[in-house]
Amino acid sequence: MRRVVDAFATALSGLGEHKLRTVLTMLGMMFGVGAVIAMLSIGAGAKHQALALIDRLGMRNVVIRNAPLKPEDSAEIRKKSRGLTERDAEAIEDAIPGVAFAAPRIEIAAYKAVAAGARTAAQIHGVGERHREVEPLALAEGRFLDAADQRHHAQVCVLGAAVRRALFGAGPALGRDVKLDDTWFEVVGALAPDPGAGTGAAQSVAVASADQAVFVPFATALVKLDHDPSEPPLGEIVVQLRPGASATDTGLMVGALLDRLHGGARDTQIIVPEALLHHSERTQQLFNLVMGLIAGISLLVGGVGIMNIMLASVLEQTREIGVRRAVGARRLDIQFQFLVNAFVLALIGGALGVAIGLGIARGISAYAAWPTLVTLRSVTLSLGVSTAVGILSGLYPARRASRLDPIEALAAA
């Protein structure tokens, strides 16, 4: 143990005597480790975002939305199809095997919600009582919409967290009235803040936050809220699958059915979250491979720098090596000392590289609004690889130093 402590103390002392050379030697390792940390944090952030989006869409769901139309094609397509309708949802439930149920949603944008002298913009969603089975919405208070609300066209609503806060602040919301357009609704529930607030996107698939939403019964939205007649009746249909049903196959069958129902008009898009997950995983693997190669080259350059400086140290310390060998030091002792020198160089360079990587990750997150996630695994992997490269780079110089003949080393000096 004493020998190990002395070896580390000698290594640190030697590095301190040549500060500039030490820093220049560690630069390659620092940038290599920094690149690894930044690469892994970007990849982990992208993976987390993609998984959050897919979780929001639902792994056992197939989501059908109206496709964006070019202005020059819109009139012609609308002659064939109105877009998504209730008939589509009913046909999917009846005709597609493996479908548990289809949950239609009406979306009415840019409404003003008014209550107690306060007002705020809100996105109105007309949904059924089973909507929470296809979209993870956590309640903070009250209840969600139920079957009785649908049957009686009840004028009740559930507020998103931001809407509730804007209208009622910290005061009670349950039982209060909210005016949407010209219709009053009673608040029966309020949602917890959405952890995915904002809009997440992957492959041009967007999922809006529920914080700015107001949910009303689907049946009530149909008869008591105004709709733009030029817009499709439904905003989307979420199809939940039975256990064992293939999401990809179901998506293909739904596409074929809608093609017939809409007279061949390609005015819908089908999103299969399971397929998105597989695509995201393949993209992530490719990204990790490319960035790993780039970071690996940087680490290799750092390793070459350590080997170069260790070989120079062998030449500089030839007399010292001869003296130590003359007074009884073994070859193993000499080899161990040089390996410790290389290890310390790599370790310090790796630690500084971790700090650089954290800074790069934070900078990317702040500048590009791109999520980054630094994990303990990425830090451990980076330090492990850097120290391994350092030790491997120090092996040849250490063996060369240990094989110097004491008499020749003293004579050369």
N, C-alpha and C positions, 0 to 999 in steps of 0.2 A: 504493500500500500504506500509505504514511504517513497518507493521508487517511482510510483505513478505520480504522486504529488510533486516530487522534484522535477519530473519530466515536464509536467504542465507548467510549473513555475519557470523553468528554463525556457520553454517555448514562448510564453507570454513576455518574458524579459527580452528575448531575441527579437520578437516582433515589434516591441516597443522601441528598440534601438533604431529600427529602420521603418519609421511610420509611413513615409510616403510610398516606399516600395511595397509595404504591406497593404496599404489601401489600394494601390494600383493592381496588385495581385488579386485582391478580393473582388474587384469590379465585375469581372466576368461571372463569378459565383453569385454576387448580389443581384445582377440583372437577370441571371438565369432563374434564380429562386423567385424573384419578383414577378417574372413572366409566368412562372408556374402558378403562383398564388393568384395573380390577376386572371389567368385563363380559367382556373378552376372556379373562382368566385363568379365570373361571368356565366360560365356554364351552369353552375349550381343555381344562380339567380334565374336564368332562363328556364331551367327545369322546374323550379318552384313555381314560376309564373304559369308555365304550361300545365302543370299538374293542378294548380288552382283553377285555371280556366276549364280544364276537362272535368274536374270535380264539380264545378258549377253547372256544366252542361249535363253531367250524369253519364257514368260509364255504361249504364244499361238503357240509355235513351238514344233515340234518333230525332234530331231537331230539323224541322222543316220551316223555312222562311221564304218570304218573297224575295226574289232576286232583283237587284238594282237594274233598272232598264235604261237604255240609252234614249234620250228625248226623241230621236228620229224613229225609234222602233216602238215606242210606248203606245201610240194610238193604234197601230196595226195589231199588236199583241193583245191590247185590251178588247178588241173586237172578238177575239177568240176566247179570252179568259179574263175573269174579274180578279184573278189572284187567288189566294187561299180563302176558302169558305168553310162553313160548318159542314157542308156536304162532303168535303174532302176528309175531314176528321171522322165522320161517320163511315165513309167508305173504307178508310184505312182500318178502322176497328173491325168492320164486318168481313173484309176481303183478304187481309194479310194474316197468315198464320203466324203465331208467335207473338202477336201484339196483345199486351195486357189491357191497355187503354190508350186513348189519344186525348191529350189535354190541350184544347185550343186557347189562344190568348188574343184578346183585343188590345191594341196599343193606340192610345190617343195622346199625342204629344202637345206640349206647350199650353197646358191648362194652368189657370191661376187657382190655387187653393186659398180660400179666405176663411178666417176664423178669429173671433175675439179681437177684431181690429187689426190683425196681422195678416199678411199675405205672402205667398211664395210660389215660385214656379214648380210644377210637378208633372211627372209622367204618369198618366193614368193607365192602369192595366186592368182589363176585365178578365178574370180568371175563374176557374171552377173550384169546387171544394177539394179536389185532389191535387191541386197545383203544388202544394208543399211536398208531394211525393216525387215530383220531377225537378224541383228547384229547392236547394237547401236554404230556407228562410227561418231564422231563429227569432222567436217572439221574446220581446222584453216585458210585455204586459198584455193582458187580455187574451183574446183568442183569434184564430184565423177564420176565414169565411167557411160556412158549412152548407150542407145540402138544403136546409130549410131556407137559408138566405137566397139560394138559387130558385127554389120553387115559388117563393113569394115575391121575387123581384125586390128584395129588401134593399132599402137605401142605407146600407152600412158600408164601412170601409176600414182598411188596415193601413196605417201610415208607416212610411219609411222613416228611419231615424232622423234624417236631416229635415224632412218635412215636419215631423212632430216637434223637433227642437225649434224650428222657425216659427211655428204657429203658437205653441204653448209654452216654450221655454222649459223651465223646471217644474211647471205646474201640472196638475192632472190633465190627462187627455181622454181617458175612457169616459164614454157617455156624452162627450162634447160634440157639437155639430160643426161640420166643415162644408163650405160651399164650393162645389166643383161646377164650373160653368154657371148655370142657373139652377142647379139642383143641390139640395141639402142632403148630407149623409151623416149618419151617426158613427162616431169612432168606436169600434169594438175591439181594436187591438193595435199594438205598435211593435215594430220590428226592432231588434237589437242592431247596433251599428254593423254595417257590412264590412268584414275584413278585407274584401276585394274592392273597396271603394274606388271609384274611377272607372275606367274602361280597360279591361284586359283584352289582348288580342293575340291570336296565333293563327297564321295562315289566313289572315284577313277575316277571322271569325271574332266578332266583338261580343262582349257580354257587359251590359251596363250595370252599374251599381244599383242596388235596391234602396239605397239611402234616400234618393230623390223621388221615389215611386209612391203611388197611392193605389192600393189594390181594392177593387170593388167586385161584386158578383158579376159573373159573365152575363147572366140573363139580364141583370139590371143595366149593364153597359149597352146591351143591344137595343133596349127600348127607351132608355131615359137619357142617354148622352148622345150628342150630335157627332156625326162622322162625316168626314170629307168623302162625298160620293165617288170621287175620282180615285180614291185609295182602296186597296183590297179590304174586304170586310175583316179579315183576321191578320194579325201581325205575325203569328207563328203557331205551329202545332208541335207539341212535344209528345213523341210516341215512346211509351215505356214498354220494354220487352219482357216476355215471360222468361223464367229461368231456363237456360239451355238454348235459347234462340240466338242465332247469329246476327249481330248488329250489321255487319257488312251485307249479308244476304238480304236482310230486311230492308236496308237502305236501297238496294237495287230494286227490290219489288215495289217499294213505295214510289221510287222514281218512275218506274214503268206505269204504275197505276195513275199517278198524277199526269203523266204525259197523255194518257187516254182521256182523263177527265177534263183536261184543259185544252183539248183539241190540238195537241202538238205544240202549244205555246210553251217555250222554255222560260217560264216566269217564276220558277221556284228554285231554291237551292237546298240541298240535303246535307246535313252535317252529321257525321258519325263520330262521336267523341272517341270511341275505341280505336278507330282508324287514325284519328289525330294523335292519339297517344303513341301508337306504333311509329308513325312518321316522325314525331318529336324525338323518340328514342333513337331512331336511325340518324337523324340530323345531329343529335347530341353526340353520338359516337363518332361521327365524321369530324365534328368540331373539335372534340377532345383529341382525336388522332392528329389532326393538322396542327393544332396549337401545342400539343405535346411534343411533336417533332421540332417545332420552332424553339420551345423552351429547352428541349434536350440539347439542341445545338448550342444554345447559350451556356448551358451547364458544361458541355464538352469543352467549349472555349475556356471557361473558368478552370476546368481541370487541367487543361494544357498550360494555363498560366501558373497554376500551383506547381506542376511538374517542372516547369522552366525555372521558377525561383528556387525550388528545392535543389535542383542540379547546381545552380549558381551557389547556393549555400554550402553544398558539399565541397566545391572548389575553394570557397572562402575559409571554410573551417577545416581544411586539410591538416594543418598543424595541430589544431585542437583535437581532432580525431586521433592523430598519431599519439599525442600525449596520453589521451584517455586509454587507448589500447595498450600503451607501454606500462601504465600503472595498474593494469589488470581488468579494464573494462572488456566485456565479451562482445562478440559481434552482434549478439541479440540485443544488448544494451544500446549500441549505436543505432541499430535498425529501429528499435522502439522509439528512441528520441526523435528521429526524423519523421517517423509515422505520426507521432504526437504533434509535431510541428505542422504537418500537413492537415491533420484532423482539426487543430485549433484554427488554422486559416479558414478551412471550409466551414467550420461551425460558426465562427464570427461572421464570415461573409454570408452564410445562410440566414443567420438571425437578422442581419441588416437587410437582406433581401426580403424577408418576411415583412419588415416594416415598409419597404418600398412597395411590395405587392399590396399591402393594406391601403397605402396611400393611393395607388393606381385604381384599386377597386372603388374606393370612396370618390375619387375624382370622376371616374366614368359614371358612377351612379348619380352624382350631382350635376355633371355637365350634360350628359345624354339622357337623363331620366330613365336609365336602364337598370333594372334590379340586379344587385350583386349580393352574393351570400358567401361569406368566408366561413369555412367550417374547420373544426379541429382536425379532421382528416386531411384537408388540403395543407394545413400548416405542418402536420406531422410528416406527411408524404414529402413535402418540399425539403424540410430539414433532413429527413432520412436520405433522400437521394443526394443532396448536396454533400453531406458528410461521407457517404459511400463513394462519391466521385472523388472527394478530397483524399480519402485513404487510398483508393486505387491509383490516383495520380502520384501519391507519395511512395508507392511500393518500390518502383525502380530506383529513384534517388536513394531511398533508405538502404536497399540491397547494395547499391554501388558504394555507399559510404561505409557499410559494414564490412565490405570486402577489401578495403584499402589496407595495404601492408603497413604496419606501424613504422618500420624503418624507412620505407620509401616516403611515407607521409611526412615524417620528421625531416628527411633530407630535402623533400620538395619545398618545404617551407623555408 
